[in-house]
Amino acid sequence: MVRAGGDQSIPRPATVWVRPTNPFARLDHSSLRSTPDLLGRLQRFTNTLKQSPPPAGSRASAVLVPIFDGPSGPEVVLTRRSKALTNHKGEVSFPGGRVDEGESFVQAAIREAYEEINLDPSHVQVIGEMSALSTYVSNSHIVPVLAYLETPPSMSAVNAEVDRVFSVALADLVRDDTYVEEHWGTPPNQYQIHFFHLDDETVWGATGKMLHQLINIAVLKEWA
């Protein structure tokens, strides 16, 4: 039984296979409860990452993945996009957007976080980048920028694109009632979708992929 999640309308296709077990269940979750351990693993990953270039014709975008030390370990800051938007309305995401001309992915991520949630750039300690991913709906090439915040940010939206700002403990994302892996369609056109069902929100899509990547970095032995 999964948690309630949010009220989003998930566009599932006719053919869906749901993984019957939680792949994170038997792994060591200690780094998801220790901020220093997590930051060390993230730093080792980013130091060895070979970032893929944006595909021709794609829109360069960046998001900030803000991490801070909460009561039960590391937490990430998330936003819920306004339902008035054209694309991805009402979906949970990290603060971010398009890369302006002359900007780096890191600069764009920090700027967008300031514009959307009033996150002071001087409080952002950049760790590095995670592997980029592409979206089909918006034709975006998105680079997730990992950052550490020494103090929790103000959870208030200051941008019309954002309805809500909140945080979630990383350890909660691997709970059996939270993480669900689905496979949409049939081979060779089958897609792996990562869902995180919270008490009042559902995280999936590109943000779900980013969280899945973040958790894998945290729990896989190669980054210990």
C-alpha positions in Angstrom: 0.0 0.0 0.0 1.5 3.3 -1.1 1.0 6.7 0.6 -1.7 8.9 -0.6 0.4 11.1 -2.9 -1.0 14.2 -4.6 -4.0 14.9 -6.9 -2.1 14.9 -10.2 -3.6 13.2 -13.2 -1.0 10.7 -14.3 -1.2 10.0 -18.1 -0.5 6.2 -17.8 -0.7 4.3 -21.1 -2.7 1.1 -21.6 0.2 -1.1 -20.9 1.9 -0.7 -17.5 4.1 -3.1 -15.6 4.7 -2.4 -11.9 7.8 -3.8 -10.2 6.6 -5.9 -7.4 9.5 -5.3 -5.0 11.4 -2.2 -3.9 14.9 -2.4 -5.3 16.2 -0.2 -2.5 14.8 -2.4 0.3 17.9 -4.6 0.8 20.5 -1.8 0.4 22.3 0.1 3.1 20.4 3.4 3.7 22.8 4.8 6.2 24.1 7.5 3.8 20.6 8.7 3.4 20.5 9.5 7.1 24.0 11.1 7.3 24.6 14.4 5.6 28.4 14.2 5.8 28.4 10.7 4.3 26.0 11.8 1.5 28.0 14.9 0.6 31.1 12.8 0.4 29.5 10.3 -2.0 28.1 13.1 -4.1 31.5 14.8 -4.3 33.2 11.5 -5.4 30.5 11.1 -8.1 30.7 14.6 -9.5 34.5 14.4 -9.5 34.4 11.5 -12.0 31.3 12.5 -14.0 31.8 12.9 -17.8 28.8 15.1 -18.7 27.0 14.5 -21.9 26.6 17.5 -24.3 23.1 18.8 -25.2 21.6 17.1 -28.3 21.3 19.3 -31.3 18.2 21.4 -31.2 17.5 20.8 -27.5 16.9 23.6 -25.0 19.6 23.8 -22.4 18.1 23.9 -18.9 19.3 23.5 -15.3 17.8 22.8 -11.9 19.2 23.2 -8.5 19.0 20.2 -6.1 19.3 22.0 -2.7 20.3 19.7 0.1 20.4 20.6 3.8 20.8 18.8 7.1 17.3 18.1 8.6 16.2 16.4 11.9 16.5 12.9 10.4 19.4 13.5 8.0 19.7 15.1 4.6 16.6 16.7 3.0 16.0 18.1 -0.5 14.0 21.2 -1.4 11.3 20.7 -4.0 8.6 22.9 -5.5 5.2 22.3 -7.0 4.6 24.1 -10.3 1.6 26.3 -10.8 -1.4 24.7 -12.4 -1.7 27.8 -14.6 1.4 26.9 -16.6 1.3 25.3 -20.0 3.8 22.5 -19.5 4.1 20.2 -16.5 1.5 22.1 -14.5 0.9 21.0 -11.0 4.0 18.7 -11.1 6.7 18.6 -8.4 10.1 19.8 -9.6 13.4 21.3 -8.4 13.8 25.0 -8.9 15.2 25.7 -12.3 14.6 26.7 -15.9 16.2 27.7 -19.2 19.9 28.6 -19.4 20.3 32.2 -20.6 22.9 33.2 -23.2 26.3 33.4 -21.7 25.3 31.5 -18.6 26.7 28.2 -17.3 24.4 25.4 -16.1 25.5 26.2 -12.5 24.8 29.9 -12.9 21.3 29.3 -14.4 20.4 26.9 -11.6 21.4 29.3 -8.9 19.6 32.2 -10.6 16.4 30.3 -11.1 16.4 29.2 -7.4 16.7 32.8 -6.4 13.9 33.9 -8.7 11.5 31.0 -7.7 12.1 30.5 -4.0 14.2 33.5 -3.0 17.2 31.3 -2.2 20.2 33.6 -1.4 23.0 32.7 -3.8 25.6 33.4 -1.1 24.1 30.5 0.9 24.5 28.0 -2.0 27.6 25.7 -1.8 27.8 24.0 -5.2 28.9 20.3 -5.0 28.8 19.6 -8.7 26.5 18.2 -11.4 24.6 15.0 -11.8 24.1 13.3 -15.2 22.0 15.3 -17.5 18.7 14.0 -18.8 16.4 14.9 -21.7 12.6 15.5 -21.8 10.4 14.8 -24.7 7.5 17.1 -24.0 9.6 20.3 -23.7 12.7 19.0 -25.7 14.9 20.1 -22.8 18.4 19.0 -21.9 18.5 19.3 -18.1 21.6 19.4 -15.9 20.8 18.9 -12.2 23.2 21.0 -10.1 23.8 19.6 -6.6 24.2 22.2 -3.8 24.5 22.1 0.0 22.8 24.7 2.2 24.2 25.2 5.7 20.8 26.3 6.9 17.3 25.3 5.8 15.8 27.9 3.3 12.6 29.7 3.7 9.8 27.5 2.3 8.0 30.3 0.5 7.3 30.7 -3.2 8.1 34.1 -4.7 7.4 33.3 -8.3 4.1 32.9 -10.2 5.4 29.6 -11.6 5.5 28.0 -8.1 2.5 27.1 -6.0 4.4 25.5 -3.1 7.9 25.0 -1.7 8.6 22.1 0.7 11.3 19.6 1.6 11.5 15.8 2.0 14.0 13.6 3.9 15.9 11.4 1.5 15.5 8.4 3.8 11.7 8.7 3.4 12.0 8.3 -0.4 13.1 4.7 -0.2 10.3 3.5 2.0 8.2 0.6 0.7 5.1 2.8 0.8 6.8 5.6 -1.1 8.9 4.4 -4.0 7.3 2.6 -7.0 9.0 1.6 -10.3 6.7 1.4 -13.3 7.5 0.4 -16.9 5.2 2.0 -19.5 4.5 0.6 -22.9 5.9 -2.5 -24.5 9.5 -3.3 -25.8 11.2 -1.8 -27.7 9.2 1.4 -26.8 9.1 0.8 -23.1 10.0 3.5 -20.5 11.0 3.2 -16.9 9.2 5.7 -14.7 10.1 6.4 -11.0 7.4 7.4 -8.6 7.7 8.8 -5.1 4.3 8.9 -3.4 4.4 11.3 -0.4 1.6 12.0 2.0 0.4 14.9 -0.1 2.5 15.0 -3.3 3.5 12.6 -6.1 7.0 13.0 -7.6 7.6 11.5 -11.0 8.8 12.4 -14.5 12.1 14.1 -14.9 12.2 15.0 -11.2 11.6 11.4 -10.3 14.6 10.4 -12.5 16.8 12.9 -10.7 15.8 11.7 -7.3 16.4 8.1 -8.4 19.9 9.0 -9.6 20.6 10.9 -6.4 19.5 7.9 -4.2 21.6 5.5 -6.3 24.7 7.7 -5.8 24.0 7.6 -2.1 23.5 3.9 -1.7 25.7 2.2 -4.3 28.9 0.8 -3.0 31.0 2.4 -5.7 30.6 5.8 -4.2 31.2 4.7 -0.6 
